[in-house]
Amino acid sequence: MSPETVVQLTRHTMETVLWMAAPILIVATVVSLLVNVVQVVTSIQDITISTVPRLASVAIAILLLIPWLLRKITTFATLLFSDFHPYVT
């Protein structure tokens, strides 16, 4: 396998991982910022107040994004395994 093929495969893999992880990370970041602003305004510094909404929002985001995530990973795997010849030689 040539170095160009390895770089191309690695780049495509990292792009797929980034596209799959980005929506979930964005949801977690936005919810964390909102909860932190509410904590600062109300002066409530309980750790569960910041953890529970973030975990719940990430779980809901994953549940809503499962069809898209599966379609994305299936497309990547199909593309990878449909033309396996360049990776063998």
Secondary structure, 3 states (H helix, E strand, C coil): CCHHHHHHHHHHHHHHHHHHHHHHHHHHHHHHHHHHHHHHHHCCCCHHHHHHHHHHHHHHHHHHHHHHHHHHHHHHHHHHHHCCHHHHC
